[in-house]
Amino acid sequence: MKNSFKPSKSSKYSKLSIVISAALLSSTLALTSAPALANLPAQVDGHVMPSLAPMLEHATPAVVSISVIGTHKVPQQNVPDAFKFFFGNKGKNQAQQRPFRGLGSGVIIDSDEGYVVTNNHVIENADKIMITLKDGRQLEAKKIGSDAKSDIALLQIDSENLSEIKLADSDNLRVGDFTVAIGSPFGLGQTVTSGIVSALGRSNLNIEHYEDFIQTDAAINSGNSGGALVNLRGELIGINTAILGPSGGNVGIGFAIPSNMMHNLITQIIEFGEVHRGILGVSGRSVNSEIAKAMELETSQGGFIEQVMPDSAADEAGIKAGDVIIAVNGKAIKSFFELRAKIGSIGANKKVKLTVIRDGDNKVFTVKLKQDQSADIAAASIHTMLDGTQLKNDTKKQAIIIEQVAEGSPAQMAGFRAGDIITGVNRSRIKDIAQLRDYLKDKSGVLALNIVRDNHSQYIMIR
């Protein structure tokens, strides 16, 4: 079977092995001036034995196991004419709903709010999401929002005494830095593997729409999706997402979403209930040796701009066709795909500094990103009676549009329809999804949602 990229969902049982280089780790810790949580234990036979156990005691309680139950649509085959007498036209151009179960991992990033980050593909189409903490507690999670194009999702659990993990600045990573992957492969329970950063800025892999992966040789297997990739201080540097290997098995090439990219996306989901993806408004390709020679460039890396869209953020900032973008906010980029991923994780209306090569000179442009109007609609579960809706903020009207209502969902039974515009709750003005979530957070009893339908205002009662 050919090697292929596959999301690391749980499959069949497989033995795991944990490999760590004691000599390299010992020398690295000895050269590190800042205190690290990976402390050295007492000597054994006169030799110092390195251990990750002290660090892991702090980090592992923040990594959870996720199990989901749901249904997905499976296309049905057309019924042959010879059997239509028995089956009629059932099955023709229809899809059948089939139940499924899935396993994955997640990371608690905010213990006070109970926020858990995972991959979108772990919880996609889930009707019920259960979280298992390291101490054995099981909690039902609520989906706050997700972004399929970057494969990030945000869940929320309600419990005391949660542990959270500290975020590291993933832009400071270097190839060769030690990594530790924590997750629940194959449904075995929490498992730890170690390795190094083997590459940075991996893109154009056709795994996700926006790719800027950390590549690691720490063993990542099916079920590790959504788990933590940490440094030797136990700080989160990435969310484990995909593996490269035959039949979904580990061969030492795994990919994680950088913590900075994840943080940018999750911040938008918390604020808006969806990702307000920023857009630059350019098209182009990665610089290679041929382009560098043709354009007389001194670099063979970066994003070559072939076209600037009129009235786009790039156009208004002064970016021109023929420019080569080599850095975003002072951080070097290697390709146009990396440029696209970094810009795509920065929110709309945010300002970024782009370093550009033009006519042999380096210039810095400040660009205010515009919102990508083709961004995915977030399915934000805010209230039980709104389950089954897909909500979208309308920034012009300062309201919430119900884009879709699932057939047979609680929302449909409550009386909501696609096209309804939510403008308030209990006579309080509501402007966006985040404000609606905050308002409903601790409310109980009957609530009156003010909606506008066909230009007429009305209330729908929910409880």
Secondary structure as GFF3:
##gff-version 3
##sequence-region A 1 463
A	DSSP	beta_strand	4	7	.	.	.	ID=ss1
A	DSSP	alpha_helix	22	31	.	.	.	ID=ss2
A	DSSP	beta_strand	43	44	.	.	.	ID=ss3
A	DSSP	beta_strand	47	48	.	.	.	ID=ss4
A	DSSP	alpha_helix	53	59	.	.	.	ID=ss5
A	DSSP	three_ten_helix	60	62	.	.	.	ID=ss6
A	DSSP	beta_strand	63	75	.	.	.	ID=ss7
A	DSSP	three_ten_helix	81	83	.	.	.	ID=ss8
A	DSSP	alpha_helix	84	87	.	.	.	ID=ss9
A	DSSP	beta_strand	95	110	.	.	.	ID=ss10
A	DSSP	beta_strand	115	118	.	.	.	ID=ss11
A	DSSP	alpha_helix	120	123	.	.	.	ID=ss12
A	DSSP	beta_strand	126	132	.	.	.	ID=ss13
A	DSSP	beta_strand	138	140	.	.	.	ID=ss14
A	DSSP	beta_strand	142	147	.	.	.	ID=ss15
A	DSSP	beta_strand	152	156	.	.	.	ID=ss16
A	DSSP	three_ten_helix	170	172	.	.	.	ID=ss17
A	DSSP	beta_strand	178	183	.	.	.	ID=ss18
A	DSSP	three_ten_helix	185	187	.	.	.	ID=ss19
A	DSSP	beta_strand	191	202	.	.	.	ID=ss20
A	DSSP	beta_strand	213	216	.	.	.	ID=ss21
A	DSSP	beta_strand	228	230	.	.	.	ID=ss22
A	DSSP	beta_strand	236	245	.	.	.	ID=ss23
A	DSSP	three_ten_helix	246	248	.	.	.	ID=ss24
A	DSSP	beta_strand	254	258	.	.	.	ID=ss25
A	DSSP	alpha_helix	259	272	.	.	.	ID=ss26
A	DSSP	beta_strand	278	279	.	.	.	ID=ss27
A	DSSP	beta_strand	282	286	.	.	.	ID=ss28
A	DSSP	alpha_helix	289	294	.	.	.	ID=ss29
A	DSSP	beta_strand	303	308	.	.	.	ID=ss30
A	DSSP	alpha_helix	313	317	.	.	.	ID=ss31
A	DSSP	beta_strand	324	328	.	.	.	ID=ss32
A	DSSP	beta_strand	331	332	.	.	.	ID=ss33
A	DSSP	alpha_helix	336	345	.	.	.	ID=ss34
A	DSSP	beta_strand	351	358	.	.	.	ID=ss35
A	DSSP	beta_strand	361	368	.	.	.	ID=ss36
A	DSSP	beta_strand	370	371	.	.	.	ID=ss37
A	DSSP	three_ten_helix	384	386	.	.	.	ID=ss38
A	DSSP	beta_strand	389	394	.	.	.	ID=ss39
A	DSSP	beta_strand	399	405	.	.	.	ID=ss40
A	DSSP	alpha_helix	410	414	.	.	.	ID=ss41
A	DSSP	beta_strand	421	425	.	.	.	ID=ss42
A	DSSP	beta_strand	428	429	.	.	.	ID=ss43
A	DSSP	alpha_helix	433	440	.	.	.	ID=ss44
A	DSSP	beta_strand	447	453	.	.	.	ID=ss45
A	DSSP	beta_strand	456	462	.	.	.	ID=ss46
###
